[in-house]
Amino acid sequence: MSSEVTIVNCPTCGKQVAWTTENQYRPFCSERCKLIDLGAWANEDYNLPAQEEEPLSDLIRH
């Protein structure tokens, strides 16, 4: 079993953070950075691309 610790950058501030079970905020460095990210999602600063829906006429077979 490897004892190497994975290091990631905090998505909010870029600080290097150990990805371990002891870090309750991973992948963030702190609760503050986690809440900033959550606030950005709630404010719709981030979004996921939506699939375009097929027109209903394409779904109906004659």
Secondary structure in CASP SS format (residue, H / E / C, confidence):
PFRMAT SS
TARGET T0000
AUTHOR 0000-0000-0000
METHOD secondary structure of the structure
MODEL  1
M C 1.00
S C 1.00
S C 1.00
E C 1.00
V C 1.00
T C 1.00
I E 1.00
V E 1.00
N E 1.00
C C 1.00
P C 1.00
T C 1.00
C C 1.00
G C 1.00
K C 1.00
Q E 1.00
V E 1.00
A E 1.00
W C 1.00
T C 1.00
T C 1.00
E C 1.00
N C 1.00
Q C 1.00
Y C 1.00
R C 1.00
P C 1.00
F C 1.00
C C 1.00
S C 1.00
E H 1.00
R H 1.00
C H 1.00
K H 1.00
L H 1.00
I H 1.00
D H 1.00
L H 1.00
G H 1.00
A H 1.00
W H 1.00
A H 1.00
N C 1.00
E C 1.00
D C 1.00
Y C 1.00
N C 1.00
L C 1.00
P C 1.00
A C 1.00
Q C 1.00
E C 1.00
E C 1.00
E C 1.00
P C 1.00
L H 1.00
S H 1.00
D H 1.00
L H 1.00
I C 1.00
R C 1.00
H C 1.00
END
